[in-house]
């Protein structure tokens, strides 16, 4: 064991790639986040500098995965993350990705008053944003979104 080893928590995820491939496995989250108090979240990991992050497949194979080629990641948040309740406006949406895949769910628009439309939200996004469904949570790569429509 190395003195430089840092204990990490494993979070099971399903990674959907722009080429249509799907990777099931785990990502590794730190006990502390770099930009806030508390544990590192999956969104924190994806917002860290650098284009790649470590991933271990269900078969036990390790790789480093390119963030930019991901359309979305499905995960079940740890219990402590579920307690957070946003005060933003919730909007049901349908997302179509560049490769043709579709995903529906709810986004929470946390934007200043007067700039809280879906258009304002999606234009302000950099990297990944949270989409919630009844079954799971998704982090969606805004650069892989072809279009996003409100569901009425």
N, CA, C and O of each residue as an XYZ file, in Angstrom:
608
protein
N       0.851     -1.184      0.000
C       0.000      0.000      0.000
C       0.890      1.240      0.000
O       1.909      1.281      0.690
N       0.510      2.223     -0.759
C       1.259      3.458     -0.874
C       0.836      4.443      0.208
O      -0.320      4.457      0.633
N       1.787      5.270      0.650
C       1.433      6.314      1.616
C       0.595      7.402      0.944
O      -0.015      8.226      1.625
N       0.564      7.405     -0.381
C      -0.197      8.409     -1.124
C      -1.624      7.951     -1.448
O      -2.392      8.693     -2.061
N      -1.969      6.750     -1.044
C      -3.302      6.215     -1.325
C      -4.355      6.996     -0.532
O      -4.178      7.264      0.657
N      -5.437      7.350     -1.198
C      -6.546      8.055     -0.581
C      -7.764      7.150     -0.685
O      -8.104      6.678     -1.770
N      -8.419      6.911      0.442
C      -9.610      6.069      0.430
C     -10.720      6.743     -0.365
O     -10.965      7.941     -0.221
N     -11.381      5.966     -1.196
C     -12.459      6.474     -2.033
C     -13.693      5.594     -1.858
O     -13.587      4.393     -1.611
N     -14.844      6.201     -1.988
C     -16.102      5.459     -1.976
C     -16.456      5.101     -3.410
O     -16.249      5.901     -4.323
N     -16.982      3.916     -3.607
C     -17.387      3.482     -4.937
C     -18.867      3.801     -5.147
O     -19.701      3.515     -4.288
N     -19.177      4.391     -6.288
C     -20.562      4.698     -6.641
C     -20.897      3.943     -7.922
O     -20.286      4.191     -8.962
N     -21.866      3.017     -7.861
C     -22.267      2.300     -9.077
C     -22.919      3.265    -10.081
O     -23.755      4.089     -9.709
N     -22.526      3.151    -11.349
C     -23.052      4.014    -12.404
C     -23.237      3.206    -13.684
O     -22.677      2.122    -13.850
N     -24.035      3.766    -14.576
C     -24.134      3.281    -15.950
C     -23.800      4.485    -16.823
O     -24.479      5.510    -16.768
N     -22.750      4.351    -17.626
C     -22.256      5.442    -18.465
C     -22.709      5.197    -19.903
O     -22.398      4.163    -20.493
N     -23.443      6.153    -20.456
C     -23.928      6.072    -21.830
C     -23.034      6.946    -22.704
O     -22.892      8.142    -22.452
N     -22.439      6.353    -23.721
C     -21.486      7.046    -24.587
C     -22.163      7.526    -25.868
O     -23.184      6.975    -26.281
N     -21.596      8.545    -26.490
C     -22.144      9.116    -27.723
C     -22.147      8.110    -28.872
O     -22.962      8.230    -29.786
N     -21.249      7.120    -28.843
C     -21.216      6.113    -29.917
C     -22.246      5.007    -29.707
O     -22.304      4.063    -30.494
N     -23.060      5.112    -28.657
C     -24.091      4.124    -28.378
C     -23.671      3.045    -27.403
O     -24.507      2.249    -26.975
N     -22.399      2.995    -27.040
C     -21.947      1.981    -26.091
C     -22.367      2.352    -24.668
O     -22.566      3.521    -24.338
N     -22.492      1.327    -23.848
C     -22.909      1.497    -22.457
C     -21.889      0.807    -21.565
O     -21.527     -0.345    -21.806
N     -21.427      1.507    -20.540
C     -20.443      0.967    -19.605
C     -21.069      0.901    -18.217
O     -21.515      1.921    -17.692
N     -21.107     -0.290    -17.615
C     -21.606     -0.454    -16.252
C     -20.422     -0.711    -15.337
O     -19.530     -1.498    -15.653
N     -20.430     -0.032    -14.197
C     -19.337     -0.208    -13.246
C     -19.422      0.781    -12.113
O     -20.511      1.146    -11.669
N     -18.252      1.219    -11.639
C     -18.207      2.168    -10.526
C     -17.230      3.299    -10.821
O     -16.258      3.137    -11.559
N     -17.522      4.450    -10.219
C     -16.583      5.569    -10.177
C     -16.164      5.729     -8.724
O     -16.794      5.170     -7.827
N     -15.121      6.479     -8.496
C     -14.521      6.600     -7.174
C     -14.635      8.034     -6.681
O     -14.142      8.964     -7.319
N     -15.295      8.203     -5.530
C     -15.526      9.528     -4.968
C     -14.724      9.700     -3.682
O     -14.619      8.776     -2.876
N     -14.162     10.893     -3.499
C     -13.370     11.206     -2.316
C     -14.257     11.467     -1.107
O     -15.435     11.797     -1.237
N     -13.671     11.314      0.057
C     -14.393     11.576      1.305
C     -14.650     13.069      1.488
O     -15.545     13.461      2.238
N     -13.867     13.901      0.805
C     -14.062     15.350      0.885
C     -14.054     15.945     -0.514
O     -13.348     15.470     -1.404
N     -14.847     16.988     -0.690
C     -14.902     17.695     -1.968
C     -13.887     18.829     -1.948
O     -13.498     19.310     -0.884
N     -13.464     19.251     -3.133
C     -12.485     20.332     -3.236
C     -13.118     21.711     -3.163
O     -12.464     22.673     -2.760
N     -14.393     21.820     -3.551
C     -14.994     23.153     -3.656
C     -16.140     23.415     -2.690
O     -16.791     24.455     -2.783
N     -16.405     22.484     -1.752
C     -17.432     22.695     -0.733
C     -17.182     21.725      0.409
O     -16.385     20.795      0.281
N     -17.866     21.945      1.531
C     -17.740     21.012      2.638
C     -18.567     19.769      2.341
O     -19.564     19.834      1.622
N     -18.156     18.658      2.890
C     -18.877     17.417      2.678
C     -18.183     16.512      1.689
O     -17.079     16.792      1.222
N     -18.856     15.423      1.381
C     -18.290     14.407      0.493
C     -18.374     14.838     -0.963
O     -19.254     15.606     -1.352
N     -17.450     14.332     -1.751
C     -17.460     14.578     -3.184
C     -18.672     13.884     -3.809
O     -18.993     12.749     -3.459
N     -19.330     14.562     -4.721
C     -20.448     13.982     -5.456
C     -19.986     13.604     -6.859
O     -18.889     13.965     -7.283
N     -20.829     12.880     -7.564
C     -20.513     12.537     -8.949
C     -20.384     13.803     -9.791
O     -19.502     13.890    -10.646
N     -21.250     14.781     -9.559
C     -21.148     16.041    -10.300
C     -19.831     16.747     -9.998
O     -19.219     17.317    -10.902
N     -19.383     16.720     -8.740
C     -18.078     17.296     -8.389
C     -16.968     16.626     -9.196
O     -16.094     17.301     -9.739
N     -17.008     15.299     -9.270
C     -15.997     14.548    -10.011
C     -15.967     14.970    -11.478
O     -14.894     15.152    -12.053
N     -17.135     15.123    -12.078
C     -17.201     15.482    -13.494
C     -16.801     16.926    -13.758
O     -16.415     17.266    -14.876
N     -16.889     17.784    -12.735
C     -16.508     19.188    -12.901
C     -15.029     19.448    -12.594
O     -14.537     20.556    -12.808
N     -14.325     18.436    -12.096
C     -12.896     18.616    -11.816
C     -12.136     18.883    -13.112
O     -12.555     18.446    -14.184
N     -11.015     19.604    -13.009
C     -10.203     19.834    -14.208
C      -9.740     18.504    -14.810
O      -9.558     17.510    -14.107
N      -9.561     18.518    -16.097
C      -9.117     17.327    -16.808
C     -10.271     16.693    -17.559
O     -11.428     16.812    -17.157
N      -9.951     16.022    -18.647
C     -10.963     15.432    -19.506
C     -11.306     13.990    -19.153
O     -12.266     13.443    -19.697
N     -10.551     13.359    -18.256
C     -10.740     11.940    -17.970
C     -10.935     11.699    -16.473
O     -10.491     12.492    -15.642
N     -11.610     10.585    -16.140
C     -11.753     10.160    -14.756
C     -11.643      8.637    -14.710
O     -11.921      7.970    -15.707
N     -11.236      8.073    -13.554
C     -11.084      6.612    -13.448
C     -12.433      5.911    -13.327
O     -13.377      6.433    -12.734
N     -12.494      4.716    -13.905
C     -13.720      3.923    -13.950
C     -13.329      2.450    -13.866
O     -12.350      2.023    -14.479
N     -14.111      1.673    -13.095
C     -13.901      0.219    -13.057
C     -15.176     -0.464    -13.531
O     -16.256     -0.211    -12.997
N     -15.053     -1.325    -14.527
C     -16.217     -2.011    -15.090
C     -16.703     -3.096    -14.141
O     -16.015     -3.455    -13.185
N     -17.895     -3.612    -14.412
C     -18.447     -4.711    -13.628
C     -17.530     -5.932    -13.656
O     -17.494     -6.710    -12.702
N     -16.794     -6.096    -14.744
C     -15.873     -7.228    -14.877
C     -14.572     -7.010    -14.103
O     -13.749     -7.920    -14.005
N     -14.383     -5.802    -13.551
C     -13.192     -5.508    -12.766
C     -12.086     -4.818    -13.540
O     -11.010     -4.584    -12.990
N     -12.320     -4.485    -14.805
C     -11.316     -3.810    -15.630
C     -11.303     -2.315    -15.326
O     -12.355     -1.682    -15.235
N     -10.095     -1.753    -15.171
C      -9.939     -0.318    -14.939
C      -9.664      0.390    -16.253
O      -9.011     -0.157    -17.141
N     -10.168      1.610    -16.367
C      -9.840      2.466    -17.503
C      -9.999      3.913    -17.054
O     -10.524      4.188    -15.975
N      -9.547      4.811    -17.879
C      -9.842      6.226    -17.684
C     -10.775      6.613    -18.820
O     -10.513      6.309    -19.984
N     -11.861      7.285    -18.472
C     -12.952      7.551    -19.404
C     -13.018      9.034    -19.742
O     -12.895      9.887    -18.864
N     -13.213      9.328    -21.010
C     -13.298     10.698    -21.498
C     -14.664     11.280    -21.180
O     -15.682     10.737    -21.609
N     -14.702     12.376    -20.434
C     -15.957     13.018    -20.038
C     -16.733     13.538    -21.247
O     -17.963     13.502    -21.260
N     -16.015     14.019    -22.260
C     -16.675     14.664    -23.390
C     -17.440     13.699    -24.279
O     -18.334     14.123    -25.012
N     -17.112     12.397    -24.234
C     -17.791     11.419    -25.080
C     -19.034     10.838    -24.408
O     -19.740     10.028    -25.009
N     -19.304     11.240    -23.186
C     -20.457     10.740    -22.425
C     -21.682     11.577    -22.759
O     -21.619     12.807    -22.764
N     -22.805     10.904    -23.040
C     -24.059     11.643    -23.205
C     -24.721     11.839    -21.854
O     -25.163     12.939    -21.522
N     -24.789     10.743    -21.059
C     -25.377     10.843    -19.731
C     -24.921      9.671    -18.867
O     -24.483      8.636    -19.371
N     -25.035      9.859    -17.563
C     -24.652      8.842    -16.584
C     -25.838      8.621    -15.655
O     -26.388      9.568    -15.092
N     -26.227      7.349    -15.501
C     -27.318      7.002    -14.577
C     -26.718      6.556    -13.251
O     -25.739      5.810    -13.226
N     -27.313      7.018    -12.136
C     -26.828      6.642    -10.809
C     -27.948      6.805     -9.791
O     -28.927      7.513    -10.024
N     -27.783      6.148     -8.682
C     -28.666      6.344     -7.536
C     -27.840      7.104     -6.510
O     -26.815      6.598     -6.052
N     -28.262      8.308     -6.141
C     -27.440      9.102     -5.229
C     -27.353      8.474     -3.852
O     -28.305      7.846     -3.387
N     -26.196      8.643     -3.190
C     -26.089      8.194     -1.794
C     -27.142      8.896     -0.937
O     -27.616      9.975     -1.290
N     -27.499      8.289      0.172
C     -28.569      8.803      1.038
C     -28.390     10.268      1.429
O     -29.368     11.015      1.445
N     -27.165     10.701      1.746
C     -26.975     12.079      2.200
C     -27.287     13.083      1.105
O     -27.646     14.219      1.415
N     -27.162     12.707     -0.172
C     -27.483     13.619     -1.261
C     -28.983     13.743     -1.468
O     -29.449     14.777     -1.947
N     -29.742     12.727     -1.123
C     -31.186     12.738     -1.339
C     -31.882     13.765     -0.466
O     -32.997     14.182     -0.781
N     -31.254     14.182      0.621
C     -31.871     15.116      1.551
C     -31.955     16.533      1.005
O     -32.772     17.324      1.476
N     -31.123     16.870      0.017
C     -31.092     18.221     -0.538
C     -32.373     18.510     -1.315
O     -32.734     17.753     -2.216
N     -33.052     19.585     -0.977
C     -34.250     20.002     -1.697
C     -33.998     21.382     -2.284
O     -33.768     22.345     -1.553
N     -34.041     21.472     -3.584
C     -33.792     22.727     -4.268
C     -35.014     23.636     -4.191
O     -36.148     23.163     -4.112
N     -34.775     24.917     -4.214
C     -35.853     25.894     -4.233
C     -36.161     26.359     -5.645
O     -37.034     27.205     -5.839
N     -35.457     25.819     -6.636
C     -35.670     26.222     -8.024
C     -36.968     25.694     -8.601
O     -37.676     24.904     -7.977
N     -37.260     26.150     -9.802
C     -38.458     25.710    -10.528
C     -38.187     24.365    -11.184
O     -37.152     24.177    -11.824
N     -39.116     23.433    -11.024
C     -38.979     22.110    -11.630
C     -39.669     22.122    -12.989
O     -40.765     22.660    -13.144
N     -39.005     21.517    -13.968
C     -39.535     21.477    -15.338
C     -39.362     20.073    -15.888
O     -38.254     19.537    -15.899
N     -40.466     19.473    -16.346
C     -40.392     18.176    -17.002
C     -39.943     18.393    -18.439
O     -40.490     19.235    -19.150
N     -38.932     17.619    -18.865
C     -38.345     17.825    -20.191
C     -38.134     16.504    -20.912
O     -38.105     15.436    -20.301
N     -37.989     16.603    -22.209
C     -37.596     15.495    -23.079
C     -36.299     15.931    -23.750
O     -36.242     16.990    -24.374
N     -35.257     15.110    -23.621
C     -33.949     15.433    -24.189
C     -33.673     14.493    -25.345
O     -33.887     13.286    -25.237
N     -33.196     15.048    -26.457
C     -32.732     14.252    -27.596
C     -31.233     14.514    -27.730
O     -30.783     15.658    -27.790
N     -30.474     13.411    -27.775
C     -29.026     13.525    -27.871
C     -28.578     13.520    -29.335
O     -29.346     13.157    -30.226
N     -27.348     13.922    -29.568
C     -26.784     14.001    -30.909
C     -26.914     12.668    -31.633
O     -27.194     12.657    -32.832
N     -26.722     11.546    -30.947
C     -26.801     10.231    -31.571
C     -28.215      9.710    -31.763
O     -28.385      8.617    -32.303
N     -29.242     10.451    -31.339
C     -30.619     10.058    -31.535
C     -31.308      9.499    -30.309
O     -32.534      9.388    -30.307
N     -30.580      9.144    -29.272
C     -31.188      8.615    -28.055
C     -32.033      9.699    -27.385
O     -31.748     10.889    -27.517
N     -33.078      9.274    -26.663
C     -33.952     10.200    -25.964
C     -34.024      9.847    -24.490
O     -33.888      8.686    -24.105
N     -34.239     10.867    -23.672
C     -34.337     10.683    -22.228
C     -35.288     11.733    -21.680
O     -35.182     12.912    -22.018
N     -36.214     11.307    -20.835
C     -37.157     12.232    -20.223
C     -36.977     12.270    -18.727
O     -36.544     11.289    -18.122
N     -37.308     13.400    -18.123
C     -37.208     13.540    -16.684
C     -37.479     14.971    -16.268
O     -38.083     15.749    -17.007
N     -37.022     15.304    -15.070
C     -37.258     16.622    -14.494
C     -35.936     17.310    -14.183
O     -35.052     16.721    -13.560
N     -35.806     18.556    -14.620
C     -34.663     19.384    -14.240
C     -35.149     20.418    -13.235
O     -36.321     20.795    -13.234
N     -34.250     20.867    -12.389
C     -34.554     21.946    -11.459
C     -33.794     23.171    -11.928
O     -32.564     23.171    -11.983
N     -34.530     24.203    -12.261
C     -33.930     25.425    -12.814
C     -33.656     26.370    -11.661
O     -34.565     27.017    -11.142
N     -32.403     26.442    -11.269
C     -31.973     27.331    -10.188
C     -31.259     28.524    -10.818
O     -30.031     28.566    -10.902
N     -32.050     29.472    -11.248
C     -31.524     30.647    -11.934
C     -32.123     31.888    -11.269
O     -33.152     31.798    -10.600
N     -31.479     33.047    -11.453
C     -32.015     34.280    -10.874
C     -33.406     34.604    -11.426
O     -33.743     34.232    -12.550
N     -34.195     35.294    -10.627
C     -35.534     35.726    -11.033
C     -35.441     36.456    -12.373
O     -34.567     37.300    -12.570
N     -36.335     36.130    -13.274
C     -36.331     36.755    -14.592
C     -35.452     36.020    -15.594
O     -35.509     36.299    -16.791
N     -34.644     35.090    -15.118
C     -33.777     34.291    -16.004
C     -33.983     32.806    -15.690
O     -33.038     32.018    -15.728
N     -35.216     32.440    -15.383
C     -35.477     31.075    -14.950
C     -36.278     30.267    -15.970
O     -37.039     29.369    -15.608
N     -36.097     30.599    -17.245
C     -36.712     29.807    -18.307
C     -35.800     28.626    -18.649
O     -34.613     28.636    -18.324
N     -36.363     27.613    -19.305
C     -35.563     26.478    -19.752
C     -34.435     26.937    -20.666
O     -33.323     26.420    -20.566
N     -34.689     27.884    -21.543
C     -33.666     28.424    -22.439
C     -32.513     29.037    -21.649
O     -31.348     28.803    -21.971
N     -32.830     29.816    -20.623
C     -31.788     30.427    -19.796
C     -30.958     29.354    -19.092
O     -29.731     29.440    -19.039
N     -31.636     28.354    -18.558
C     -30.981     27.263    -17.837
C     -30.010     26.514    -18.733
O     -28.844     26.348    -18.375
N     -30.469     26.059    -19.890
C     -29.620     25.232    -20.755
C     -28.467     26.049    -21.340
O     -27.375     25.516    -21.534
N     -28.691     27.316    -21.621
C     -27.606     28.162    -22.136
C     -26.558     28.473    -21.079
O     -25.400     28.724    -21.413
N     -26.949     28.461    -19.796
C     -26.009     28.751    -18.706
C     -25.193     27.524    -18.302
O     -24.173     27.658    -17.627
N     -25.630     26.338    -18.705
C     -24.971     25.101    -18.277
C     -23.613     24.931    -18.945
O     -23.428     25.232    -20.125
N     -22.688     24.449    -18.162
C     -21.363     24.050    -18.635
C     -21.140     22.642    -18.113
O     -21.325     22.393    -16.922
N     -20.755     21.735    -18.961
C     -20.507     20.369    -18.506
C     -21.791     19.594    -18.325
O     -22.543     19.406    -19.281
N     -22.055     19.139    -17.102
C     -23.167     18.245    -16.817
C     -24.218     18.912    -15.930
O     -23.897     19.766    -15.104
N     -25.485     18.506    -16.115
C     -26.566     18.967    -15.252
C     -27.393     17.765    -14.826
O     -27.371     16.718    -15.474
N     -28.129     17.930    -13.718
C     -28.908     16.845    -13.127
C     -30.293     16.747    -13.760
O     -30.992     17.746    -13.933
N     -30.668     15.517    -14.100
C     -32.012     15.186    -14.572
C     -32.514     14.064    -13.679
O     -31.821     13.065    -13.487
N     -33.717     14.222    -13.132
C     -34.258     13.224    -12.216
C     -35.447     12.512    -12.848
O     -36.265     13.117    -13.541
N     -35.520     11.202    -12.587
C     -36.685     10.410    -12.968
C     -37.149      9.669    -11.727
O     -36.507      9.750    -10.680
N     -38.251      8.952    -11.832
C     -38.741      8.167    -10.699
C     -37.769      7.050    -10.346
O     -37.642      6.686     -9.176
N     -37.076      6.498    -11.351
C     -36.209      5.340    -11.147
C     -34.787      5.706    -10.723
O     -34.187      4.994     -9.918
N     -34.241      6.799    -11.250
C     -32.831      7.110    -11.015
C     -32.570      8.586    -11.279
O     -33.460      9.334    -11.685
N     -31.342      8.976    -11.039
C     -30.854     10.310    -11.395
C     -29.891     10.158    -12.565
O     -29.245      9.123    -12.727
N     -29.807     11.203    -13.371
C     -28.890     11.223    -14.499
C     -28.091     12.514    -14.452
O     -28.611     13.560    -14.064
N     -26.836     12.439    -14.843
C     -26.069     13.633    -15.135
C     -25.943     13.678    -16.643
O     -25.426     12.745    -17.258
N     -26.415     14.762    -17.239
C     -26.495     14.903    -18.686
C     -25.403     15.861    -19.153
O     -25.228     16.940    -18.588
N     -24.675     15.457    -20.185
C     -23.622     16.277    -20.773
C     -24.268     17.261    -21.744
O     -24.763     16.862    -22.798
N     -24.264     18.537    -21.391
C     -24.948     19.549    -22.197
C     -24.364     19.613    -23.608
O     -25.091     19.953    -24.541
N     -23.096     19.304    -23.799
C     -22.493     19.383    -25.136
C     -22.945     18.246    -26.053
O     -22.691     18.292    -27.256
N     -23.609     17.229    -25.506
C     -24.123     16.120    -26.315
C     -25.632     16.217    -26.550
O     -26.216     15.340    -27.187
N     -26.266     17.275    -26.040
C     -27.705     17.460    -26.208
C     -27.972     18.084    -27.580
O     -27.424     19.136    -27.913
N     -28.828     17.416    -28.376
C     -29.244     17.991    -29.653
C     -30.341     19.016    -29.434
O     -30.262     20.134    -29.942
N     -31.385     18.631    -28.664
C     -32.418     19.582    -28.283
C     -33.105     19.110    -27.015
O     -33.051     17.935    -26.651
N     -33.749     20.055    -26.357
C     -34.444     19.780    -25.110
C     -35.797     20.488    -25.181
O     -35.876     21.673    -25.504
N     -36.864     19.735    -24.872
C     -38.218     20.281    -25.005
C     -38.952     20.153    -23.672
O     -38.832     19.136    -22.990
N     -39.716     21.191    -23.301
C     -40.564     21.050    -22.118
C     -41.696     20.088    -22.435
O     -42.231     20.090    -23.543
N     -42.061     19.259    -21.447
C     -43.214     18.359    -21.601
C     -44.405     19.052    -20.965
O     -44.308     19.535    -19.836
N     -45.485     19.108    -21.644
C     -46.697     19.765    -21.117
C     -47.796     18.759    -21.022
O     -48.904     19.094    -20.604
